[in-house]
Amino acid sequence: MSSQPQNPHLLLQILIIISLTTHSISSSPPTVYELLPKFGLPSGLLPDNVKSYTLSNDGAFVVELTKTCYIDFDYTVYYDKKITGTLKYGSISNLDGIQVKRFFLWLGVDEIKVDLPPSDNIYFQVGLINKKLDVGQFESVHACGDKVNERVGSDFQSWKRVLELPTPVEEIEMLITE
């Protein structure tokens, strides 16, 4: 007695379903967190609440978040619900939707770059200021916070250091040692 299938069409249908399932799994687009490293950038540049993203052939992108949020790196960073820019290997330019808190001001981040070949540094262009930071703090995806971490004391201390003048005793010591 042979053990041939009762319904040969059933076997064909199963093979087609398996083939279609495998094809749809393998052709699904990468998450934005998988995409960033393919462009030489750390995956933790964006918070953990990305709802969707689109990327055009020319590198223009739109990232939609479920809500606005804040993350504390070396500086507090604000993410708008919609982030746009141009993605190229090693950089994001024309960036809109990300701001950094510096002293009491919120400043827009215009561009993000990494060294090529990769190093331990990442660069943020904020207006005319180019700030170099350790890339390590951006390698993992961070949870989104609802509020600004109130670092008023540290902001006050930063302003105080900028505005502080040397005391007369320090000036006298400087004159004596010269």
Secondary structure as GFF3:
##gff-version 3
##sequence-region A 1 178
A	DSSP	alpha_helix	8	26	.	.	.	ID=ss1
A	DSSP	alpha_helix	32	38	.	.	.	ID=ss2
A	DSSP	three_ten_helix	43	45	.	.	.	ID=ss3
A	DSSP	beta_strand	50	55	.	.	.	ID=ss4
A	DSSP	beta_strand	60	65	.	.	.	ID=ss5
A	DSSP	beta_strand	69	72	.	.	.	ID=ss6
A	DSSP	beta_strand	76	88	.	.	.	ID=ss7
A	DSSP	beta_strand	91	102	.	.	.	ID=ss8
A	DSSP	beta_strand	105	108	.	.	.	ID=ss9
A	DSSP	beta_strand	111	114	.	.	.	ID=ss10
A	DSSP	beta_strand	121	126	.	.	.	ID=ss11
A	DSSP	beta_strand	129	134	.	.	.	ID=ss12
A	DSSP	three_ten_helix	135	138	.	.	.	ID=ss13
A	DSSP	alpha_helix	152	163	.	.	.	ID=ss14
A	DSSP	alpha_helix	168	177	.	.	.	ID=ss15
###
